[in-house]
Amino acid sequence: MKIAVIDYGSGNLRSAAKALERAAREAGLDAEVLVTGDASVVDDADRIVLPGVGAFGDCAAGLRALGGMIHALEHNVRDSGKPFLGICVGMQLMATRGIEHGAHEGLGWIEGEVAPLEPLDSSLKIPHMGWNEIAVQAPAHPLLAGFTPGDHAYFVHSYTFRCEYGDDVLATADYGGPFSAIVARGNMIGTQFHPEKSQLAGLRLLRNFMAWDGTWDGKRA
């Protein structure tokens, strides 16, 4: 199994790759994790991971600056149905647009926009940093196998993905009000939290991702 972790100048690439390698070892899987900015490597991969740390517009521009990468993502994810995981800003880039420091076009895979996180409690600090409980909305998804009430994950973000359709939200977390913690459609899934920093729950999700064939009947194609 080959897993492409896309390098487009964003952060947390190595930690994400190391977590994937650990999850593969623990699952007894023969997996090669490739950190790459080469579209041809993405074409050859069995699974694709898009991490991301930073501003939406900068990350979108960095991704588009990689020759052939947008085409490779569209072909492999949208057309060929390879399992795809977006992490943090990598999840947010699945949206129609982001409105961080102006409006910026996203990949447009899941309708909605990335907007500022606005807690109802004004005493809560932005960015939101720390552990939050994951409230699962669609437990039948293969990547959520083994998740139980009370599981926590680690977040670092100032913006949130506001999906146009509620059934694209697999799980929420609460920070002065609920926000999207996991979104998914078909063979695509994204986490606002960092699985690579979320200890047992994060490693479980990564193991599930490597075992997933990208099919799920619970969402629109």
Summary of the structure (lengths in Angstrom):
residues: 221
radius of gyration: 15.9
end to end distance: 24.7
largest distance: 47.9
contacts: 760
relative contact order: 0.17
helix: 30%
strand: 29%
